[in-house]
Amino acid sequence: DLFRQSSYGVAFFATFAGAAYYFLAVLETGAQGLVWANCVNMGLRIFWNLGFVRSYFERFRQSFDVLTIVPGYASIAATAVVPFVLKKTTTLFSGYGLPGEMIRVAGIGVCYVVIL
C-alpha cells in the first residue's frame, strides 16, 4: 500500500507540475493559475483516495458509502455563511487593533465550531 501510495504521489506531483506550467506559462494566469493547478492536484488526490478507502474496506469485507462522509446541510450552510459574516463584521472591533481583530475572528470561529 505504501509503495502504491508513493507512486501515485509522484504521479500527482508530476500532474501538478504540468498543470502549474500550463496555467502559469501558457495561459499566463499568474497566482490564480497556481491556485487552479492546486485544485487539479487536490481533485485527483481526493478521487484517488476515495478509491483507496473503498478498496481498503472491501479487503476487510466492510461496507463503505461515500454519502456517509458527506457533511450535513447545517455544516455546509455554516461554512457558506462564515466568509460573509467575517466580511460584514470587519469594523466591529477595529478600534482595538490586532487584539480586537483576533477577538472578532475567534468569536466567529467558536460560533462556527458550536454549529458544526
TAPE-V904197 format. One line per field, one symbol per residue. phi: phi as a letter, one per 40 degrees, with the letter a starting at -180 (. if undefined). psi: psi as a letter, one per 30 degrees, with the letter a starting at -180 (. if undefined). Layout:
phi: ???
psi: ???
This chain:
phi: .cccccccdccccccccccccccccccfcgccccccccccccccccdccccccccccccbfbcabdccbccccccccccccddccdccbccdbccbgcdcccccccccccdccccc
psi: eeeeeeeeeeeeeeeeeeeeeeeeeefhfbeeeeeeeeeeeeeeeeeeeeeeeeeeeeeghkkkkeffgklleeeeeeeffeeeeeefgfgegffgbeeeeeeeeeeeeeeeeee.
